[in-house]
Amino acid sequence: MTDKAPLGRRVMAELVGSAALVAVVVGSGIQATELSQDVGVRLLANSLATVLGLGVLILLLGPVSGAHFNPAVTLAAWWTGRRSGDGPTLREVAAYVPAQTVGAIGGSVLADAMFAEPLVRWSTHDRWAPHLWLGEVVATAGLILVVFGLARTGRAHVAPAAVASFIGAAYWFTSSTSFANPAVTIGRAFTDTFAGIAPASVPPFVAAQLAGLAVGVALVAALFGRPAPAREDVLAARDDHAPHDDHAPRGDHHPAAAAR
């Protein structure tokens, strides 16, 4: 595996990627509203723009930061990789999540600016209903299953197309239109446009997304099993049962060594 980019560069990629993603979601919603009075056409335009934008962003920034753009994905990566050493550390999680949230807010402000809307105006679009929360559980669980299922089966190279396709489909098959992202949810509260969500509706949406995160991680474990331990951990286990030569060179058995 190639060396990771410096943490500062990865955090910047998460901030810029999250900002660009929300700018696509909010901006395309504003444009669709100006071009059509049909809500179905608006949603179609909004979902198509999101699919295309998300796919490009994952392709572009995935090699830098992993292209999470989503605290739920970052937390799932930490949880599933904490034993194998393949996931982010808690320090990296603590850097990624604020960057994603700040980026999402910035993307919402940017979209409003591009369309001469008030830069910050709290959304009045109430999304408060149990069936919407269930939709968020399903959307987030499905996203986690796609992302980490592909990784477990050695097909992470198709993630840009697969993740974008799932989000596009979930726009239509979930009642909530698939936010599936706590940072994006917070960012969309800052715009009173088609894609907005009222601030009071944000906490239950985020809670539903975290529940979906737990469901998704459980499904990944149930369907694909646990990830293999890092190679260095396997070698260390073998060394514990072999005669030791105090003068022999020893490898680096730190879990992060597999990622260096």
Summary of the structure (lengths in Angstrom):
residues: 260
radius of gyration: 20.2
end to end distance: 6.7
largest distance: 77.3
contacts: 908
relative contact order: 0.17
helix: 70%
strand: 0%
